[in-house]
Amino acid sequence: MTVEPTTLITAIVSIVVAIFGSTGFWQWVSTHGKGGLKSAIESLKKELDNMKMSEDEKEARNARRRILRFNDELLRDIDHSKEYFDDILSDIDYYERFCEMHPGFLNSKANMAIENVRRCYRNCIEKNNFL
């Protein structure tokens, strides 16, 4: 599941409004001053960045799971529609792009499955034998 930018912005705005609307926040600001406010905003930004990274990693793991499941079906000779192949190829694109941008993320788990999906897709294109 990818999070649309507008959804993420709406969530961020809701959080900021909730924070600024709370009495405790304004009491904290009056106690700690502007320097404390800057620190609080930086802390909030860091937390939001961590949440986004966590969500992106979760989506990459889900894409990998769908790729591996699809490959298992191919290995059991289960036929698929072109649309299903196209959807999995989109997952592959997302997964590989994520892995490129995050070299610390272990991606060797799906390499062979990805190769097989692409090989089967080419075969279905050549023979025109999608479900």
Residue pairs with C-beta under 8 A, 6 or more apart in sequence:
1 59
1 62
2 59
2 94
3 52
3 55
8 52
12 48
15 44
15 48
16 44
19 25
19 44
28 36
28 40
29 36
29 37
32 39
32 40
56 98
57 98
57 102
57 105
59 94
59 98
60 94
60 95
60 98
60 99
60 102
60 105
63 91
63 92
63 94
63 95
63 98
64 95
64 107
64 109
64 110
66 88
66 91
67 88
67 91
67 92
67 95
67 110
67 113
67 114
67 117
68 109
68 110
68 113
70 80
70 84
70 88
70 113
70 117
71 113
71 114
71 116
71 117
73 80
74 80
74 116
74 117
74 120
75 116
79 129
79 130
79 131
80 130
80 131
81 130
81 131
82 124
82 130
84 131
85 117
85 120
85 121
85 124
85 130
88 117
89 117
89 118
89 121
92 114
92 117
92 118
95 107
95 110
95 114
96 107
96 114
98 105
99 105
99 107
124 130
